[in-house]
Amino acid sequence: MNDSNYSEIIDLTFKSIIDALPCYVMIQDQEFNILFANQTFKSDFGDNIINKFCYSVLKDSGHQCSQCPVRETFKDKKIHITEEIIHLSDGSDIEMIAFSAPLFDAIGNVKACIKLLVNVGTVKDSHRELVTLGQSIALLSHDIKNILEGLQGGAYVVEEGLKDKDTKLTFKGWDIVKKNITEITRITQNILYSAKDRKPTLKTAKPVDVARQTGQLFTEKASSMGIQLLMELNPKLPALKIDPVGISRMLGNLIWNSIQSCQKDTEKSKHLVFLRVDFYDNYHYLFEVEDNAQGMDKETQKNIFKEFFSSKGDSGTGLGLMVVDRIARNHNGKIEVLTKKGKGSLFRVIFRLPHKKLVLE
């Protein structure tokens, strides 16, 4: 094999390696023109990016970035590292770590810069999920301890009832066990939903049926607390592609939030919680949960969907409404909150009907 053939094979090998790298690699001149880009870069931004400005390709911008590692490398001939957010052609944004390094000519001048962009968005998402999960468990440890003690107490009552063949005592203990199982299930599901963004699992189902089944889970509980849960469900709403598990979780959290608000309100002798499903307009349908409890002040209304914010003191975890917000956003829905101090609150979640094209503002 002669030297030219060997050199050609080496060049092809290095090009194949660079093209196969799972990151963006480009070479830029001092005017920020892209002189070279690897295949990974071209696959996401197209083959016609050569000789275009990097900021027009990566940022869809007509001017240079305020913080640019390549500019700094041309100034001081050193390696620079920054974080950047770039815009993909599909409209999505991703977080990247950017590395720039100088390419010298024969006399030591910076002829061009090589820039590498590595996607760190997925890593950061995973880090955020782990942090949220840790915070959730730490925050809820007291509640979980109380529930476990309740389970132990209920199991003891069941055992005593069985030992004495006392059916009434056995059922009393079993009711305690069921109550605590329901509570720990609710908390665990909220932890899982809050710690990780979940893509909806879409199935054909009637929103009315999902709402009815969810409401029935709380009817007896509300009644035992002196609260009447009323359901107003429009049967004309058709079956739709929805995530029944996610919607049920969302409604369950809203209903429980209203029940707790009613329980906290000692000024009224009669408390009502309404669960509604209906058309919102010709383009959308809605779920509503309304109560006649104390309502919220402006500060509470402003913060209710934030992580770990709770207006219920020790009895609130701050996860329920955060999960509601996350599920609504994952379904491309919009939440409206209407409240009046001393009168009550209404939570309305609006979703688009599939046969219409109007997008929620």
C-alpha positions in Angstrom: 0.0 0.0 0.0 1.5 3.4 -1.0 1.6 6.4 1.3 -1.3 8.2 -0.5 -3.6 5.3 -0.1 -2.6 4.9 3.6 -3.2 8.6 4.2 -6.6 8.4 2.5 -7.7 5.4 4.7 -6.6 7.3 7.8 -8.6 10.4 6.7 -11.7 8.2 6.1 -11.3 6.5 9.5 -11.0 9.8 11.4 -14.0 11.2 9.5 -16.1 8.1 10.3 -15.2 8.4 14.0 -16.1 12.2 14.1 -19.4 11.6 12.2 -20.3 8.8 14.6 -19.7 10.8 17.8 -23.0 11.3 19.8 -22.4 15.1 20.0 -22.2 18.1 17.6 -18.7 18.8 16.2 -18.0 21.9 14.1 -15.2 24.1 13.0 -15.7 27.9 12.8 -13.7 30.8 11.5 -13.3 34.1 13.3 -16.5 35.5 11.7 -18.4 32.5 13.2 -19.0 30.8 9.9 -19.3 27.0 10.0 -16.5 25.5 8.0 -17.1 21.9 8.9 -19.8 19.9 10.8 -20.0 16.2 11.6 -22.9 14.0 10.5 -24.6 14.1 13.9 -24.9 17.9 13.6 -26.1 17.7 10.0 -28.7 15.1 10.8 -30.4 17.6 13.2 -29.8 20.9 11.3 -29.5 19.8 7.6 -26.7 19.6 5.1 -26.8 23.2 4.0 -25.3 24.7 7.1 -21.7 25.1 5.8 -20.7 28.8 5.6 -23.7 29.9 7.7 -23.2 31.8 10.9 -23.3 29.4 13.9 -25.8 31.7 15.8 -28.2 31.7 12.9 -28.1 27.8 12.8 -28.1 27.1 16.6 -30.1 30.0 17.9 -32.2 31.1 14.9 -30.7 34.6 15.7 -29.5 37.4 13.5 -26.8 38.6 16.0 -23.9 37.1 17.9 -24.4 35.5 21.3 -23.6 37.6 24.4 -21.6 34.7 25.8 -19.6 32.8 23.2 -16.8 30.4 24.0 -15.5 30.5 20.4 -15.0 34.3 20.6 -13.1 33.9 23.8 -10.9 31.2 22.3 -10.0 33.5 19.4 -9.1 36.2 22.0 -6.9 34.2 24.4 -6.1 31.0 22.5 -7.4 28.9 25.4 -10.1 26.3 25.8 -13.5 27.6 27.0 -16.5 25.8 28.4 -20.1 27.3 28.7 -23.7 26.2 28.9 -26.0 27.0 26.0 -29.6 26.5 25.0 -30.0 25.7 21.3 -33.1 25.6 19.2 -33.8 22.5 17.0 -35.6 22.7 13.7 -38.7 21.0 15.3 -39.1 24.0 17.7 -37.7 22.3 20.8 -34.9 23.6 23.0 -32.2 21.5 24.5 -29.5 22.3 27.1 -25.9 21.8 25.9 -22.4 22.0 27.3 -20.2 23.8 24.7 -16.4 23.3 24.4 -14.3 25.5 22.2 -10.6 24.9 21.4 -8.1 26.6 19.1 -6.8 25.2 15.9 -3.3 26.8 15.2 -1.5 27.5 11.9 2.2 26.8 11.4 3.3 30.0 13.2 1.0 29.7 16.2 -1.9 31.9 15.2 -5.5 30.7 15.8 -6.7 29.9 12.4 -10.1 28.4 13.4 -11.9 27.0 16.4 -13.3 23.6 16.9 -16.5 23.5 19.0 -18.2 20.5 20.6 -21.8 20.6 21.9 -22.9 17.8 24.3 -26.6 17.4 25.3 -26.8 17.6 29.1 -30.6 18.2 29.3 -31.4 14.5 29.9 -28.8 14.3 32.7 -30.2 17.5 34.3 -33.7 16.2 34.1 -32.7 13.0 35.8 -30.9 15.0 38.5 -33.9 17.2 39.1 -36.2 14.1 39.3 -33.9 12.5 41.9 -33.7 15.8 44.0 -37.5 16.1 43.9 -37.9 12.4 44.9 -35.5 12.9 47.8 -37.3 16.1 48.9 -40.7 14.4 48.6 -39.7 11.5 50.8 -38.0 13.7 53.4 -41.1 16.0 53.5 -43.5 13.1 53.8 -41.6 10.9 56.2 -43.7 12.1 59.1 -47.0 11.4 57.3 -45.8 8.0 56.2 -44.7 7.2 59.8 -48.2 8.1 61.0 -49.9 5.9 58.3 -47.7 2.9 59.2 -48.6 3.3 62.8 -52.2 3.5 61.8 -51.8 0.3 59.8 -50.2 -1.4 62.8 -53.0 -0.2 65.1 -55.7 -1.4 62.7 -54.1 -4.8 62.2 -54.0 -5.1 66.0 -57.7 -4.4 66.3 -58.4 -6.9 63.5 -56.4 -9.6 65.4 -58.2 -8.9 68.6 -61.5 -9.1 66.9 -60.6 -12.4 65.3 -59.2 -13.8 68.6 -62.4 -12.8 70.5 -64.7 -13.8 67.5 -66.0 -10.2 67.7 -67.2 -9.4 64.1 -68.0 -5.8 65.0 -64.5 -5.2 66.3 -62.9 -7.0 63.4 -64.7 -4.8 60.9 -63.8 -1.7 62.9 -60.1 -2.6 62.6 -60.4 -3.4 58.9 -61.9 0.0 58.3 -58.8 1.6 60.0 -56.5 -0.6 57.8 -58.4 0.4 54.6 -58.3 4.1 55.4 -54.5 4.0 55.9 -54.0 1.9 52.8 -55.9 4.5 50.8 -53.8 7.3 52.3 -50.4 5.7 51.7 -51.5 4.8 48.1 -52.5 8.4 47.5 -49.2 9.8 48.9 -47.0 7.2 47.0 -48.7 8.0 43.7 -48.2 11.7 44.2 -44.6 11.1 44.9 -44.2 9.1 41.7 -46.0 11.7 39.6 -44.1 14.6 41.1 -40.7 13.1 40.8 -40.9 12.2 37.1 -42.6 13.6 34.1 -44.8 10.9 32.6 -46.0 10.7 29.1 -49.8 10.1 29.0 -50.9 6.6 28.1 -53.8 7.3 25.8 -56.8 5.1 25.5 -60.3 5.6 24.2 -62.5 6.3 27.2 -65.4 8.5 28.2 -64.3 11.4 30.4 -67.6 11.2 32.2 -66.9 7.5 33.2 -63.5 8.4 34.5 -64.9 11.3 36.5 -67.7 9.1 37.9 -65.5 6.3 39.0 -63.1 8.8 40.6 -65.9 10.7 42.4 -67.3 7.5 43.8 -64.0 6.8 45.5 -64.5 9.9 47.6 -68.3 9.9 48.2 -68.3 7.8 51.3 -65.2 9.6 52.7 -66.7 13.0 52.1 -70.0 11.9 53.7 -68.3 10.7 56.8 -66.8 14.2 57.2 -70.2 15.9 56.8 -69.5 17.0 53.2 -71.7 16.3 50.3 -70.0 15.4 47.0 -72.3 16.1 44.0 -71.5 15.0 40.4 -72.8 16.9 37.4 -71.6 14.9 34.3 -72.8 15.6 30.8 -73.5 12.2 29.1 -73.3 13.9 25.6 -69.5 14.2 25.9 -68.2 11.5 23.6 -65.4 8.9 24.2 -62.0 10.5 23.6 -58.3 9.5 23.5 -57.3 10.3 27.1 -55.1 8.9 29.8 -57.6 7.5 32.3 -55.1 6.9 35.0 -53.6 10.4 34.8 -57.0 12.1 34.6 -58.3 10.1 37.6 -55.2 11.1 39.6 -55.7 14.7 38.7 -59.4 14.7 39.6 -58.7 12.7 42.8 -56.2 15.4 44.0 -58.6 18.2 43.2 -61.5 16.5 45.0 -59.4 15.7 48.0 -58.0 19.3 48.1 -61.6 20.6 48.2 -62.7 18.1 50.8 -59.7 19.2 53.0 -60.6 22.8 52.5 -64.2 22.2 53.5 -63.0 20.3 56.6 -60.8 23.2 57.6 -63.7 25.7 57.2 -65.5 25.9 60.5 -67.7 28.9 59.6 -70.3 27.1 57.5 -72.7 24.4 58.7 -73.1 22.8 55.3 -70.3 22.0 52.9 -70.6 21.0 49.2 -68.1 19.8 46.6 -69.1 19.6 43.0 -67.4 17.5 40.3 -68.4 18.4 36.8 -67.6 17.3 33.3 -69.0 19.2 30.3 -68.3 21.0 27.1 -66.4 24.3 27.6 -67.2 25.5 24.1 -67.3 24.1 20.5 -63.5 23.4 20.7 -62.9 22.3 24.2 -64.2 20.2 27.1 -63.6 20.7 30.8 -63.4 19.1 34.3 -64.4 21.2 37.2 -64.1 20.7 41.0 -65.8 23.4 43.1 -66.2 23.8 46.8 -67.9 26.3 49.2 -65.1 26.4 51.7 -63.0 29.4 52.7 -61.5 30.3 49.3 -58.0 31.6 48.9 -56.1 34.9 49.3 -54.1 36.2 46.3 -50.8 34.9 47.7 -52.0 31.4 48.1 -53.6 31.4 44.7 -50.3 32.6 43.2 -48.3 29.7 44.7 -50.7 26.7 44.8 -49.0 24.9 41.9 -45.5 25.2 43.2 -43.5 22.3 44.5 -44.1 21.6 48.2 -46.3 24.7 48.8 -49.2 24.0 51.1 -51.7 26.3 52.9 -52.8 23.4 55.1 -49.8 23.5 57.6 -48.8 20.0 58.8 -51.8 18.4 57.2 -50.7 19.3 53.6 -47.8 18.0 51.6 -47.8 20.5 48.7 -47.7 17.7 46.1 -51.4 17.3 45.2 -51.9 20.5 43.2 -48.4 20.3 41.8 -49.3 16.9 40.4 -52.6 18.3 39.0 -50.7 21.0 37.1 -48.1 18.5 35.8 -50.8 16.1 34.5 -52.8 19.0 32.9 -49.7 20.3 31.1 -48.7 16.8 29.9 -52.2 16.6 28.3 -51.7 20.1 26.7 -54.5 21.4 29.0 -55.0 24.7 30.8 -56.0 25.3 34.4 -58.3 28.2 35.5 -58.7 28.9 39.2 -61.6 31.1 40.4 -61.7 31.8 44.1 -63.3 34.3 46.6 -62.3 34.6 50.2 -65.0 33.2 52.4 -67.0 31.8 49.5 -65.0 29.0 48.0 -62.9 27.9 45.0 -63.4 26.4 41.6 -60.6 24.6 39.7 -61.3 24.2 36.0 -59.1 22.1 33.7 -59.7 22.6 30.0 -58.7 20.2 27.2 -59.0 20.5 23.4 -61.6 18.4 21.6 -59.7 16.4 18.9 -61.9 17.2 15.9 -61.2 20.9 16.3 -58.0 22.8 15.6 -58.2 25.8 18.0 -55.2 25.8 20.3 -55.5 26.9 23.9 -54.1 30.4 24.6 
